[in-house]
Amino acid sequence: MKSKNHSTDRQMATLASLGIRKIHQSVEIELNPVYKGMLEKVLHLVKVEEIN
């Protein structure tokens, strides 16, 4: 994750709901339409990798 500085309150709330709290934190979530929509809103702040 990049820095949350200069992010909107809405983007910071989305990151928190995804479980992302700190820079360089890794979180594993099961992809469903809800999480996919959240990730699209903060894609410029996070790195997404698919694991099998």
Stockholm file with secondary structure:
# STOCKHOLM 1.0

chainA/1-52         MKSKNHSTDRQMATLASLGIRKIHQSVEIELNPVYKGMLEKVLHLVKVEEIN
#=GR chainA/1-52 SS CCCCTTCCHHHHHHHHHTTCCSTTCCCCCCCCHHHHHHHHHTTTTCCCCCCC
#=GC SS_cons        CCCCTTCCHHHHHHHHHTTCCSTTCCCCCCCCHHHHHHHHHTTTTCCCCCCC
//
